[in-house]
Amino acid sequence: MAHGRGVALETEEAFGSAERYRAPGIMLHIDAENFDFHVTAALGYRASDMRYVLATAKKHGLTLPAEDDCEPEIQDDGSVRLYLIPAVEA
């Protein structure tokens, strides 16, 4: 478990080729083998938790795409999925 700013991310054990990190109401999914990177957030998550999860994604070389490049997806359970892309260094 990684700690920072009062948020604990739980790392799930091997999930196929993917890694998953969880904070309250938020899950970061990283599957480099299948080029599948996303954050799924349930209603009521804390903004500070999202910032921490996105910082974790950044440490893995991932970032959110430009706002007009990829729309968030509403899942059947009401959560929102945001896709991530590999960060490009300038």
PyMOL Python script that loads the backbone (N, CA, C, O; Angstrom):
from pymol import cmd

cmd.read_pdbstr("""\
ATOM      1  N   MET A   1       0.844  -1.175   0.000  1.00  0.00           N
ATOM      2  CA  MET A   1       0.000   0.000   0.000  1.00  0.00           C
ATOM      3  C   MET A   1       0.886   1.233   0.000  1.00  0.00           C
ATOM      4  O   MET A   1       1.815   1.322   0.802  1.00  0.00           O
ATOM      5  N   ALA A   2       0.621   2.175  -0.872  1.00  0.00           N
ATOM      6  CA  ALA A   2       1.381   3.420  -0.933  1.00  0.00           C
ATOM      7  C   ALA A   2       0.603   4.507  -0.208  1.00  0.00           C
ATOM      8  O   ALA A   2      -0.623   4.559  -0.298  1.00  0.00           O
ATOM      9  N   HIS A   3       1.297   5.360   0.498  1.00  0.00           N
ATOM     10  CA  HIS A   3       0.626   6.409   1.263  1.00  0.00           C
ATOM     11  C   HIS A   3       1.081   7.778   0.797  1.00  0.00           C
ATOM     12  O   HIS A   3       2.224   7.956   0.378  1.00  0.00           O
ATOM     13  N   GLY A   4       0.177   8.745   0.874  1.00  0.00           N
ATOM     14  CA  GLY A   4       0.543  10.107   0.539  1.00  0.00           C
ATOM     15  C   GLY A   4      -0.622  11.035   0.760  1.00  0.00           C
ATOM     16  O   GLY A   4      -1.738  10.758   0.318  1.00  0.00           O
ATOM     17  N   ARG A   5      -0.377  12.120   1.432  1.00  0.00           N
ATOM     18  CA  ARG A   5      -1.391  13.150   1.666  1.00  0.00           C
ATOM     19  C   ARG A   5      -2.692  12.595   2.238  1.00  0.00           C
ATOM     20  O   ARG A   5      -3.777  13.056   1.886  1.00  0.00           O
ATOM     21  N   GLY A   6      -2.581  11.617   3.109  1.00  0.00           N
ATOM     22  CA  GLY A   6      -3.764  11.069   3.740  1.00  0.00           C
ATOM     23  C   GLY A   6      -4.537  10.101   2.872  1.00  0.00           C
ATOM     24  O   GLY A   6      -5.601   9.636   3.281  1.00  0.00           O
ATOM     25  N   VAL A   7      -4.044   9.782   1.696  1.00  0.00           N
ATOM     26  CA  VAL A   7      -4.713   8.858   0.792  1.00  0.00           C
ATOM     27  C   VAL A   7      -3.880   7.590   0.723  1.00  0.00           C
ATOM     28  O   VAL A   7      -2.657   7.650   0.598  1.00  0.00           O
ATOM     29  N   ALA A   8      -4.537   6.450   0.803  1.00  0.00           N
ATOM     30  CA  ALA A   8      -3.836   5.181   0.657  1.00  0.00           C
ATOM     31  C   ALA A   8      -4.300   4.524  -0.624  1.00  0.00           C
ATOM     32  O   ALA A   8      -5.495   4.315  -0.831  1.00  0.00           O
ATOM     33  N   LEU A   9      -3.351   4.201  -1.479  1.00  0.00           N
ATOM     34  CA  LEU A   9      -3.677   3.455  -2.692  1.00  0.00           C
ATOM     35  C   LEU A   9      -3.389   1.996  -2.419  1.00  0.00           C
ATOM     36  O   LEU A   9      -2.287   1.646  -1.996  1.00  0.00           O
ATOM     37  N   GLU A  10      -4.364   1.149  -2.655  1.00  0.00           N
ATOM     38  CA  GLU A  10      -4.167  -0.279  -2.514  1.00  0.00           C
ATOM     39  C   GLU A  10      -3.791  -0.835  -3.880  1.00  0.00           C
ATOM     40  O   GLU A  10      -4.475  -0.582  -4.872  1.00  0.00           O
ATOM     41  N   THR A  11      -2.722  -1.578  -3.925  1.00  0.00           N
ATOM     42  CA  THR A  11      -2.304  -2.225  -5.166  1.00  0.00           C
ATOM     43  C   THR A  11      -2.885  -3.626  -5.167  1.00  0.00           C
ATOM     44  O   THR A  11      -2.643  -4.404  -4.244  1.00  0.00           O
ATOM     45  N   GLU A  12      -3.652  -3.951  -6.201  1.00  0.00           N
ATOM     46  CA  GLU A  12      -4.183  -5.295  -6.319  1.00  0.00           C
ATOM     47  C   GLU A  12      -3.104  -6.209  -6.856  1.00  0.00           C
ATOM     48  O   GLU A  12      -2.276  -5.795  -7.668  1.00  0.00           O
ATOM     49  N   GLU A  13      -3.112  -7.431  -6.412  1.00  0.00           N
ATOM     50  CA  GLU A  13      -2.154  -8.416  -6.920  1.00  0.00           C
ATOM     51  C   GLU A  13      -2.428  -8.637  -8.402  1.00  0.00           C
ATOM     52  O   GLU A  13      -3.422  -8.154  -8.943  1.00  0.00           O
ATOM     53  N   ALA A  14      -1.559  -9.349  -9.025  1.00  0.00           N
ATOM     54  CA  ALA A  14      -1.630  -9.575 -10.471  1.00  0.00           C
ATOM     55  C   ALA A  14      -3.067  -9.794 -10.935  1.00  0.00           C
ATOM     56  O   ALA A  14      -3.762 -10.688 -10.451  1.00  0.00           O
ATOM     57  N   PHE A  15      -3.489  -8.979 -11.860  1.00  0.00           N
ATOM     58  CA  PHE A  15      -4.816  -9.063 -12.455  1.00  0.00           C
ATOM     59  C   PHE A  15      -4.585  -9.280 -13.939  1.00  0.00           C
ATOM     60  O   PHE A  15      -4.727  -8.363 -14.748  1.00  0.00           O
ATOM     61  N   GLY A  16      -4.225 -10.506 -14.281  1.00  0.00           N
ATOM     62  CA  GLY A  16      -3.810 -10.769 -15.653  1.00  0.00           C
ATOM     63  C   GLY A  16      -2.523 -10.004 -15.904  1.00  0.00           C
ATOM     64  O   GLY A  16      -1.573 -10.103 -15.127  1.00  0.00           O
ATOM     65  N   SER A  17      -2.492  -9.245 -16.983  1.00  0.00           N
ATOM     66  CA  SER A  17      -1.312  -8.432 -17.280  1.00  0.00           C
ATOM     67  C   SER A  17      -1.446  -7.027 -16.725  1.00  0.00           C
ATOM     68  O   SER A  17      -0.577  -6.185 -16.950  1.00  0.00           O
ATOM     69  N   ALA A  18      -2.532  -6.761 -15.996  1.00  0.00           N
ATOM     70  CA  ALA A  18      -2.829  -5.400 -15.536  1.00  0.00           C
ATOM     71  C   ALA A  18      -2.418  -5.179 -14.087  1.00  0.00           C
ATOM     72  O   ALA A  18      -2.293  -6.114 -13.296  1.00  0.00           O
ATOM     73  N   GLU A  19      -2.213  -3.901 -13.774  1.00  0.00           N
ATOM     74  CA  GLU A  19      -2.027  -3.454 -12.394  1.00  0.00           C
ATOM     75  C   GLU A  19      -3.228  -2.585 -12.064  1.00  0.00           C
ATOM     76  O   GLU A  19      -3.705  -1.828 -12.910  1.00  0.00           O
ATOM     77  N   ARG A  20      -3.713  -2.694 -10.844  1.00  0.00           N
ATOM     78  CA  ARG A  20      -4.821  -1.838 -10.412  1.00  0.00           C
ATOM     79  C   ARG A  20      -4.458  -1.193  -9.086  1.00  0.00           C
ATOM     80  O   ARG A  20      -3.902  -1.827  -8.189  1.00  0.00           O
ATOM     81  N   TYR A  21      -4.788   0.081  -8.992  1.00  0.00           N
ATOM     82  CA  TYR A  21      -4.569   0.845  -7.776  1.00  0.00           C
ATOM     83  C   TYR A  21      -5.908   1.434  -7.366  1.00  0.00           C
ATOM     84  O   TYR A  21      -6.647   1.948  -8.207  1.00  0.00           O
ATOM     85  N   ARG A  22      -6.225   1.361  -6.078  1.00  0.00           N
ATOM     86  CA  ARG A  22      -7.512   1.856  -5.598  1.00  0.00           C
ATOM     87  C   ARG A  22      -7.345   2.906  -4.514  1.00  0.00           C
ATOM     88  O   ARG A  22      -6.499   2.789  -3.627  1.00  0.00           O
ATOM     89  N   ALA A  23      -8.170   3.924  -4.611  1.00  0.00           N
ATOM     90  CA  ALA A  23      -8.361   4.916  -3.555  1.00  0.00           C
ATOM     91  C   ALA A  23      -9.865   4.926  -3.318  1.00  0.00           C
ATOM     92  O   ALA A  23     -10.604   4.383  -4.139  1.00  0.00           O
ATOM     93  N   PRO A  24     -10.346   5.516  -2.239  1.00  0.00           N
ATOM     94  CA  PRO A  24     -11.794   5.514  -1.994  1.00  0.00           C
ATOM     95  C   PRO A  24     -12.576   6.062  -3.198  1.00  0.00           C
ATOM     96  O   PRO A  24     -12.447   7.233  -3.552  1.00  0.00           O
ATOM     97  N   GLY A  25     -13.386   5.194  -3.818  1.00  0.00           N
ATOM     98  CA  GLY A  25     -14.239   5.601  -4.922  1.00  0.00           C
ATOM     99  C   GLY A  25     -13.563   5.721  -6.273  1.00  0.00           C
ATOM    100  O   GLY A  25     -14.199   6.123  -7.248  1.00  0.00           O
ATOM    101  N   ILE A  26     -12.270   5.376  -6.350  1.00  0.00           N
ATOM    102  CA  ILE A  26     -11.515   5.547  -7.596  1.00  0.00           C
ATOM    103  C   ILE A  26     -10.619   4.328  -7.831  1.00  0.00           C
ATOM    104  O   ILE A  26     -10.021   3.797  -6.895  1.00  0.00           O
ATOM    105  N   MET A  27     -10.535   3.894  -9.090  1.00  0.00           N
ATOM    106  CA  MET A  27      -9.638   2.811  -9.453  1.00  0.00           C
ATOM    107  C   MET A  27      -8.818   3.220 -10.669  1.00  0.00           C
ATOM    108  O   MET A  27      -9.362   3.705 -11.661  1.00  0.00           O
ATOM    109  N   LEU A  28      -7.511   3.023 -10.586  1.00  0.00           N
ATOM    110  CA  LEU A  28      -6.585   3.248 -11.693  1.00  0.00           C
ATOM    111  C   LEU A  28      -6.218   1.885 -12.260  1.00  0.00           C
ATOM    112  O   LEU A  28      -5.742   1.014 -11.531  1.00  0.00           O
ATOM    113  N   HIS A  29      -6.437   1.696 -13.558  1.00  0.00           N
ATOM    114  CA  HIS A  29      -6.184   0.426 -14.245  1.00  0.00           C
ATOM    115  C   HIS A  29      -5.076   0.665 -15.265  1.00  0.00           C
ATOM    116  O   HIS A  29      -5.194   1.530 -16.132  1.00  0.00           O
ATOM    117  N   ILE A  30      -3.991  -0.118 -15.151  1.00  0.00           N
ATOM    118  CA  ILE A  30      -2.859   0.007 -16.071  1.00  0.00           C
ATOM    119  C   ILE A  30      -2.577  -1.368 -16.660  1.00  0.00           C
ATOM    120  O   ILE A  30      -2.159  -2.287 -15.955  1.00  0.00           O
ATOM    121  N   ASP A  31      -2.809  -1.496 -17.958  1.00  0.00           N
ATOM    122  CA  ASP A  31      -2.548  -2.750 -18.657  1.00  0.00           C
ATOM    123  C   ASP A  31      -1.755  -2.424 -19.921  1.00  0.00           C
ATOM    124  O   ASP A  31      -2.322  -2.227 -20.996  1.00  0.00           O
ATOM    125  N   ALA A  32      -0.437  -2.371 -19.768  1.00  0.00           N
ATOM    126  CA  ALA A  32       0.425  -1.993 -20.887  1.00  0.00           C
ATOM    127  C   ALA A  32       0.391  -3.028 -22.005  1.00  0.00           C
ATOM    128  O   ALA A  32       0.487  -2.673 -23.180  1.00  0.00           O
ATOM    129  N   GLU A  33       0.256  -4.298 -21.653  1.00  0.00           N
ATOM    130  CA  GLU A  33       0.240  -5.360 -22.655  1.00  0.00           C
ATOM    131  C   GLU A  33      -0.917  -5.181 -23.641  1.00  0.00           C
ATOM    132  O   GLU A  33      -0.767  -5.433 -24.836  1.00  0.00           O
ATOM    133  N   ASN A  34      -2.070  -4.745 -23.131  1.00  0.00           N
ATOM    134  CA  ASN A  34      -3.254  -4.547 -23.970  1.00  0.00           C
ATOM    135  C   ASN A  34      -3.528  -3.076 -24.277  1.00  0.00           C
ATOM    136  O   ASN A  34      -4.581  -2.738 -24.818  1.00  0.00           O
ATOM    137  N   PHE A  35      -2.585  -2.207 -23.933  1.00  0.00           N
ATOM    138  CA  PHE A  35      -2.698  -0.759 -24.144  1.00  0.00           C
ATOM    139  C   PHE A  35      -4.038  -0.231 -23.626  1.00  0.00           C
ATOM    140  O   PHE A  35      -4.769   0.456 -24.339  1.00  0.00           O
ATOM    141  N   ASP A  36      -4.342  -0.568 -22.365  1.00  0.00           N
ATOM    142  CA  ASP A  36      -5.597  -0.179 -21.718  1.00  0.00           C
ATOM    143  C   ASP A  36      -5.260   0.537 -20.410  1.00  0.00           C
ATOM    144  O   ASP A  36      -4.843  -0.089 -19.436  1.00  0.00           O
ATOM    145  N   PHE A  37      -5.445   1.841 -20.405  1.00  0.00           N
ATOM    146  CA  PHE A  37      -5.128   2.672 -19.246  1.00  0.00           C
ATOM    147  C   PHE A  37      -6.358   3.524 -18.931  1.00  0.00           C
ATOM    148  O   PHE A  37      -6.807   4.286 -19.787  1.00  0.00           O
ATOM    149  N   HIS A  38      -6.905   3.411 -17.734  1.00  0.00           N
ATOM    150  CA  HIS A  38      -8.055   4.245 -17.399  1.00  0.00           C
ATOM    151  C   HIS A  38      -8.220   4.417 -15.892  1.00  0.00           C
ATOM    152  O   HIS A  38      -7.669   3.670 -15.084  1.00  0.00           O
ATOM    153  N   VAL A  39      -8.996   5.426 -15.558  1.00  0.00           N
ATOM    154  CA  VAL A  39      -9.410   5.715 -14.192  1.00  0.00           C
ATOM    155  C   VAL A  39     -10.921   5.591 -14.173  1.00  0.00           C
ATOM    156  O   VAL A  39     -11.601   6.147 -15.036  1.00  0.00           O
ATOM    157  N   THR A  40     -11.457   4.866 -13.195  1.00  0.00           N
ATOM    158  CA  THR A  40     -12.901   4.768 -13.020  1.00  0.00           C
ATOM    159  C   THR A  40     -13.228   5.382 -11.666  1.00  0.00           C
ATOM    160  O   THR A  40     -12.664   4.994 -10.643  1.00  0.00           O
ATOM    161  N   ALA A  41     -14.148   6.347 -11.673  1.00  0.00           N
ATOM    162  CA  ALA A  41     -14.499   7.067 -10.446  1.00  0.00           C
ATOM    163  C   ALA A  41     -15.995   6.944 -10.164  1.00  0.00           C
ATOM    164  O   ALA A  41     -16.825   7.182 -11.042  1.00  0.00           O
ATOM    165  N   ALA A  42     -16.323   6.572  -8.941  1.00  0.00           N
ATOM    166  CA  ALA A  42     -17.710   6.490  -8.504  1.00  0.00           C
ATOM    167  C   ALA A  42     -18.182   7.865  -8.042  1.00  0.00           C
ATOM    168  O   ALA A  42     -17.377   8.731  -7.699  1.00  0.00           O
ATOM    169  N   LEU A  43     -19.478   8.045  -8.038  1.00  0.00           N
ATOM    170  CA  LEU A  43     -20.033   9.295  -7.529  1.00  0.00           C
ATOM    171  C   LEU A  43     -19.578   9.506  -6.091  1.00  0.00           C
ATOM    172  O   LEU A  43     -19.509   8.553  -5.314  1.00  0.00           O
ATOM    173  N   GLY A  44     -19.274  10.728  -5.739  1.00  0.00           N
ATOM    174  CA  GLY A  44     -18.915  11.065  -4.369  1.00  0.00           C
ATOM    175  C   GLY A  44     -17.437  10.932  -4.041  1.00  0.00           C
ATOM    176  O   GLY A  44     -17.057  11.069  -2.878  1.00  0.00           O
ATOM    177  N   TYR A  45     -16.595  10.668  -5.033  1.00  0.00           N
ATOM    178  CA  TYR A  45     -15.161  10.585  -4.741  1.00  0.00           C
ATOM    179  C   TYR A  45     -14.656  11.970  -4.339  1.00  0.00           C
ATOM    180  O   TYR A  45     -15.262  12.986  -4.677  1.00  0.00           O
ATOM    181  N   ARG A  46     -13.546  11.994  -3.619  1.00  0.00           N
ATOM    182  CA  ARG A  46     -12.956  13.273  -3.207  1.00  0.00           C
ATOM    183  C   ARG A  46     -11.967  13.753  -4.260  1.00  0.00           C
ATOM    184  O   ARG A  46     -11.201  12.964  -4.813  1.00  0.00           O
ATOM    185  N   ALA A  47     -11.990  15.035  -4.528  1.00  0.00           N
ATOM    186  CA  ALA A  47     -11.078  15.622  -5.517  1.00  0.00           C
ATOM    187  C   ALA A  47      -9.626  15.369  -5.134  1.00  0.00           C
ATOM    188  O   ALA A  47      -8.791  15.139  -6.009  1.00  0.00           O
ATOM    189  N   SER A  48      -9.313  15.405  -3.858  1.00  0.00           N
ATOM    190  CA  SER A  48      -7.935  15.164  -3.423  1.00  0.00           C
ATOM    191  C   SER A  48      -7.504  13.734  -3.751  1.00  0.00           C
ATOM    192  O   SER A  48      -6.345  13.501  -4.095  1.00  0.00           O
ATOM    193  N   ASP A  49      -8.429  12.776  -3.648  1.00  0.00           N
ATOM    194  CA  ASP A  49      -8.110  11.398  -4.018  1.00  0.00           C
ATOM    195  C   ASP A  49      -7.854  11.295  -5.518  1.00  0.00           C
ATOM    196  O   ASP A  49      -6.940  10.590  -5.945  1.00  0.00           O
ATOM    197  N   MET A  50      -8.655  11.994  -6.318  1.00  0.00           N
ATOM    198  CA  MET A  50      -8.455  11.973  -7.772  1.00  0.00           C
ATOM    199  C   MET A  50      -7.102  12.581  -8.128  1.00  0.00           C
ATOM    200  O   MET A  50      -6.395  12.052  -8.985  1.00  0.00           O
ATOM    201  N   ARG A  51      -6.736  13.681  -7.482  1.00  0.00           N
ATOM    202  CA  ARG A  51      -5.433  14.285  -7.755  1.00  0.00           C
ATOM    203  C   ARG A  51      -4.308  13.301  -7.446  1.00  0.00           C
ATOM    204  O   ARG A  51      -3.334  13.203  -8.192  1.00  0.00           O
ATOM    205  N   TYR A  52      -4.451  12.582  -6.351  1.00  0.00           N
ATOM    206  CA  TYR A  52      -3.429  11.611  -5.965  1.00  0.00           C
ATOM    207  C   TYR A  52      -3.357  10.451  -6.960  1.00  0.00           C
ATOM    208  O   TYR A  52      -2.264  10.012  -7.319  1.00  0.00           O
ATOM    209  N   VAL A  53      -4.510   9.956  -7.405  1.00  0.00           N
ATOM    210  CA  VAL A  53      -4.549   8.866  -8.382  1.00  0.00           C
ATOM    211  C   VAL A  53      -3.931   9.335  -9.707  1.00  0.00           C
ATOM    212  O   VAL A  53      -3.165   8.597 -10.327  1.00  0.00           O
ATOM    213  N   LEU A  54      -4.258  10.547 -10.137  1.00  0.00           N
ATOM    214  CA  LEU A  54      -3.675  11.063 -11.380  1.00  0.00           C
ATOM    215  C   LEU A  54      -2.166  11.279 -11.244  1.00  0.00           C
ATOM    216  O   LEU A  54      -1.425  11.111 -12.213  1.00  0.00           O
ATOM    217  N   ALA A  55      -1.712  11.650 -10.051  1.00  0.00           N
ATOM    218  CA  ALA A  55      -0.262  11.776  -9.817  1.00  0.00           C
ATOM    219  C   ALA A  55       0.403  10.398  -9.897  1.00  0.00           C
ATOM    220  O   ALA A  55       1.523  10.277 -10.394  1.00  0.00           O
ATOM    221  N   THR A  56      -0.278   9.375  -9.413  1.00  0.00           N
ATOM    222  CA  THR A  56       0.237   8.008  -9.518  1.00  0.00           C
ATOM    223  C   THR A  56       0.307   7.586 -10.984  1.00  0.00           C
ATOM    224  O   THR A  56       1.281   6.966 -11.412  1.00  0.00           O
ATOM    225  N   ALA A  57      -0.727   7.924 -11.749  1.00  0.00           N
ATOM    226  CA  ALA A  57      -0.725   7.622 -13.183  1.00  0.00           C
ATOM    227  C   ALA A  57       0.456   8.317 -13.863  1.00  0.00           C
ATOM    228  O   ALA A  57       1.121   7.737 -14.722  1.00  0.00           O
ATOM    229  N   LYS A  58       0.704   9.558 -13.469  1.00  0.00           N
ATOM    230  CA  LYS A  58       1.811  10.317 -14.055  1.00  0.00           C
ATOM    231  C   LYS A  58       3.145   9.637 -13.760  1.00  0.00           C
ATOM    232  O   LYS A  58       4.031   9.621 -14.614  1.00  0.00           O
ATOM    233  N   LYS A  59       3.297   9.076 -12.563  1.00  0.00           N
ATOM    234  CA  LYS A  59       4.520   8.360 -12.213  1.00  0.00           C
ATOM    235  C   LYS A  59       4.714   7.132 -13.093  1.00  0.00           C
ATOM    236  O   LYS A  59       5.835   6.657 -13.276  1.00  0.00           O
ATOM    237  N   HIS A  60       3.611   6.623 -13.636  1.00  0.00           N
ATOM    238  CA  HIS A  60       3.655   5.477 -14.557  1.00  0.00           C
ATOM    239  C   HIS A  60       3.741   5.942 -16.011  1.00  0.00           C
ATOM    240  O   HIS A  60       3.634   5.127 -16.927  1.00  0.00           O
ATOM    241  N   GLY A  61       3.932   7.248 -16.230  1.00  0.00           N
ATOM    242  CA  GLY A  61       4.082   7.775 -17.578  1.00  0.00           C
ATOM    243  C   GLY A  61       2.773   7.990 -18.312  1.00  0.00           C
ATOM    244  O   GLY A  61       2.754   8.024 -19.543  1.00  0.00           O
ATOM    245  N   LEU A  62       1.659   8.136 -17.568  1.00  0.00           N
ATOM    246  CA  LEU A  62       0.334   8.298 -18.168  1.00  0.00           C
ATOM    247  C   LEU A  62      -0.252   9.660 -17.846  1.00  0.00           C
ATOM    248  O   LEU A  62       0.068  10.259 -16.819  1.00  0.00           O
ATOM    249  N   THR A  63      -1.111  10.143 -18.730  1.00  0.00           N
ATOM    250  CA  THR A  63      -1.764  11.428 -18.536  1.00  0.00           C
ATOM    251  C   THR A  63      -3.149  11.393 -19.180  1.00  0.00           C
ATOM    252  O   THR A  63      -3.449  10.502 -19.975  1.00  0.00           O
ATOM    253  N   LEU A  64      -3.980  12.359 -18.834  1.00  0.00           N
ATOM    254  CA  LEU A  64      -5.275  12.510 -19.486  1.00  0.00           C
ATOM    255  C   LEU A  64      -5.064  13.100 -20.873  1.00  0.00           C
ATOM    256  O   LEU A  64      -4.205  13.965 -21.045  1.00  0.00           O
ATOM    257  N   PRO A  65      -5.827  12.654 -21.866  1.00  0.00           N
ATOM    258  CA  PRO A  65      -5.728  13.272 -23.188  1.00  0.00           C
ATOM    259  C   PRO A  65      -6.378  14.652 -23.168  1.00  0.00           C
ATOM    260  O   PRO A  65      -7.045  15.018 -22.201  1.00  0.00           O
ATOM    261  N   ALA A  66      -6.181  15.408 -24.231  1.00  0.00           N
ATOM    262  CA  ALA A  66      -6.852  16.710 -24.354  1.00  0.00           C
ATOM    263  C   ALA A  66      -8.360  16.487 -24.231  1.00  0.00           C
ATOM    264  O   ALA A  66      -8.881  15.456 -24.658  1.00  0.00           O
ATOM    265  N   GLU A  67      -9.045  17.451 -23.649  1.00  0.00           N
ATOM    266  CA  GLU A  67     -10.470  17.323 -23.349  1.00  0.00           C
ATOM    267  C   GLU A  67     -11.303  16.938 -24.566  1.00  0.00           C
ATOM    268  O   GLU A  67     -12.242  16.151 -24.444  1.00  0.00           O
ATOM    269  N   ASP A  68     -10.975  17.477 -25.733  1.00  0.00           N
ATOM    270  CA  ASP A  68     -11.768  17.186 -26.925  1.00  0.00           C
ATOM    271  C   ASP A  68     -11.307  15.927 -27.664  1.00  0.00           C
ATOM    272  O   ASP A  68     -11.904  15.568 -28.678  1.00  0.00           O
ATOM    273  N   ASP A  69     -10.256  15.245 -27.182  1.00  0.00           N
ATOM    274  CA  ASP A  69      -9.760  14.029 -27.830  1.00  0.00           C
ATOM    275  C   ASP A  69     -10.457  12.759 -27.344  1.00  0.00           C
ATOM    276  O   ASP A  69     -10.512  11.772 -28.078  1.00  0.00           O
ATOM    277  N   CYS A  70     -10.987  12.768 -26.128  1.00  0.00           N
ATOM    278  CA  CYS A  70     -11.563  11.547 -25.569  1.00  0.00           C
ATOM    279  C   CYS A  70     -12.624  11.910 -24.538  1.00  0.00           C
ATOM    280  O   CYS A  70     -12.331  12.540 -23.522  1.00  0.00           O
ATOM    281  N   GLU A  71     -13.845  11.509 -24.809  1.00  0.00           N
ATOM    282  CA  GLU A  71     -14.953  11.776 -23.889  1.00  0.00           C
ATOM    283  C   GLU A  71     -14.957  10.756 -22.749  1.00  0.00           C
ATOM    284  O   GLU A  71     -14.658   9.583 -22.974  1.00  0.00           O
ATOM    285  N   PRO A  72     -15.291  11.186 -21.530  1.00  0.00           N
ATOM    286  CA  PRO A  72     -15.475  10.227 -20.440  1.00  0.00           C
ATOM    287  C   PRO A  72     -16.651   9.303 -20.762  1.00  0.00           C
ATOM    288  O   PRO A  72     -17.584   9.703 -21.457  1.00  0.00           O
ATOM    289  N   GLU A  73     -16.605   8.080 -20.260  1.00  0.00           N
ATOM    290  CA  GLU A  73     -17.683   7.120 -20.469  1.00  0.00           C
ATOM    291  C   GLU A  73     -18.437   6.899 -19.170  1.00  0.00           C
ATOM    292  O   GLU A  73     -17.830   6.678 -18.122  1.00  0.00           O
ATOM    293  N   ILE A  74     -19.760   6.959 -19.240  1.00  0.00           N
ATOM    294  CA  ILE A  74     -20.597   6.637 -18.085  1.00  0.00           C
ATOM    295  C   ILE A  74     -20.789   5.120 -18.087  1.00  0.00           C
ATOM    296  O   ILE A  74     -21.240   4.553 -19.082  1.00  0.00           O
ATOM    297  N   GLN A  75     -20.449   4.468 -16.981  1.00  0.00           N
ATOM    298  CA  GLN A  75     -20.584   3.022 -16.858  1.00  0.00           C
ATOM    299  C   GLN A  75     -21.996   2.661 -16.379  1.00  0.00           C
ATOM    300  O   GLN A  75     -22.733   3.526 -15.906  1.00  0.00           O
ATOM    301  N   ASP A  76     -22.367   1.392 -16.501  1.00  0.00           N
ATOM    302  CA  ASP A  76     -23.698   0.936 -16.097  1.00  0.00           C
ATOM    303  C   ASP A  76     -24.001   1.216 -14.627  1.00  0.00           C
ATOM    304  O   ASP A  76     -25.155   1.440 -14.264  1.00  0.00           O
ATOM    305  N   ASP A  77     -22.972   1.206 -13.784  1.00  0.00           N
ATOM    306  CA  ASP A  77     -23.184   1.443 -12.352  1.00  0.00           C
ATOM    307  C   ASP A  77     -23.183   2.931 -11.989  1.00  0.00           C
ATOM    308  O   ASP A  77     -23.266   3.278 -10.811  1.00  0.00           O
ATOM    309  N   GLY A  78     -23.090   3.816 -12.997  1.00  0.00           N
ATOM    310  CA  GLY A  78     -23.101   5.254 -12.753  1.00  0.00           C
ATOM    311  C   GLY A  78     -21.725   5.869 -12.572  1.00  0.00           C
ATOM    312  O   GLY A  78     -21.599   7.090 -12.485  1.00  0.00           O
ATOM    313  N   SER A  79     -20.694   5.041 -12.514  1.00  0.00           N
ATOM    314  CA  SER A  79     -19.341   5.573 -12.387  1.00  0.00           C
ATOM    315  C   SER A  79     -18.901   6.148 -13.734  1.00  0.00           C
ATOM    316  O   SER A  79     -19.532   5.906 -14.763  1.00  0.00           O
ATOM    317  N   VAL A  80     -17.816   6.907 -13.706  1.00  0.00           N
ATOM    318  CA  VAL A  80     -17.297   7.544 -14.909  1.00  0.00           C
ATOM    319  C   VAL A  80     -15.905   7.000 -15.190  1.00  0.00           C
ATOM    320  O   VAL A  80     -15.072   6.911 -14.288  1.00  0.00           O
ATOM    321  N   ARG A  81     -15.655   6.639 -16.432  1.00  0.00           N
ATOM    322  CA  ARG A  81     -14.342   6.140 -16.833  1.00  0.00           C
ATOM    323  C   ARG A  81     -13.651   7.189 -17.693  1.00  0.00           C
ATOM    324  O   ARG A  81     -14.206   7.686 -18.673  1.00  0.00           O
ATOM    325  N   LEU A  82     -12.426   7.509 -17.297  1.00  0.00           N
ATOM    326  CA  LEU A  82     -11.571   8.436 -18.030  1.00  0.00           C
ATOM    327  C   LEU A  82     -10.391   7.645 -18.565  1.00  0.00           C
ATOM    328  O   LEU A  82      -9.673   7.003 -17.799  1.00  0.00           O
ATOM    329  N   TYR A  83     -10.188   7.688 -19.861  1.00  0.00           N
ATOM    330  CA  TYR A  83      -9.061   6.970 -20.444  1.00  0.00           C
ATOM    331  C   TYR A  83      -7.796   7.813 -20.360  1.00  0.00           C
ATOM    332  O   TYR A  83      -7.842   9.041 -20.441  1.00  0.00           O
ATOM    333  N   LEU A  84      -6.682   7.140 -20.197  1.00  0.00           N
ATOM    334  CA  LEU A  84      -5.375   7.776 -20.097  1.00  0.00           C
ATOM    335  C   LEU A  84      -4.547   7.389 -21.312  1.00  0.00           C
ATOM    336  O   LEU A  84      -4.817   6.386 -21.974  1.00  0.00           O
ATOM    337  N   ILE A  85      -3.546   8.192 -21.591  1.00  0.00           N
ATOM    338  CA  ILE A  85      -2.624   7.927 -22.689  1.00  0.00           C
ATOM    339  C   ILE A  85      -1.184   8.077 -22.181  1.00  0.00           C
ATOM    340  O   ILE A  85      -0.939   8.769 -21.192  1.00  0.00           O
ATOM    341  N   PRO A  86      -0.239   7.427 -22.861  1.00  0.00           N
ATOM    342  CA  PRO A  86       1.157   7.651 -22.475  1.00  0.00           C
ATOM    343  C   PRO A  86       1.524   9.119 -22.658  1.00  0.00           C
ATOM    344  O   PRO A  86       1.171   9.738 -23.662  1.00  0.00           O
ATOM    345  N   ALA A  87       2.227   9.660 -21.688  1.00  0.00           N
ATOM    346  CA  ALA A  87       2.658  11.057 -21.746  1.00  0.00           C
ATOM    347  C   ALA A  87       3.774  11.193 -22.769  1.00  0.00           C
ATOM    348  O   ALA A  87       4.641  10.325 -22.875  1.00  0.00           O
ATOM    349  N   VAL A  88       3.749  12.268 -23.508  1.00  0.00           N
ATOM    350  CA  VAL A  88       4.783  12.554 -24.490  1.00  0.00           C
ATOM    351  C   VAL A  88       5.678  13.639 -23.921  1.00  0.00           C
ATOM    352  O   VAL A  88       5.215  14.721 -23.558  1.00  0.00           O
ATOM    353  N   GLU A  89       6.960  13.336 -23.848  1.00  0.00           N
ATOM    354  CA  GLU A  89       7.900  14.335 -23.340  1.00  0.00           C
ATOM    355  C   GLU A  89       8.297  15.272 -24.459  1.00  0.00           C
ATOM    356  O   GLU A  89       8.561  14.846 -25.583  1.00  0.00           O
ATOM    357  N   ALA A  90       8.337  16.560 -24.137  1.00  0.00           N
ATOM    358  CA  ALA A  90       8.688  17.558 -25.149  1.00  0.00           C
ATOM    359  C   ALA A  90      10.182  17.759 -25.224  1.00  0.00           C
ATOM    360  O   ALA A  90      10.657  18.565 -26.024  1.00  0.00           O
TER     361      ALA A  90
END
""", "prot")
cmd.dss("prot")
cmd.show_as("cartoon", "prot")
cmd.util.cbc("prot")
cmd.orient("prot")
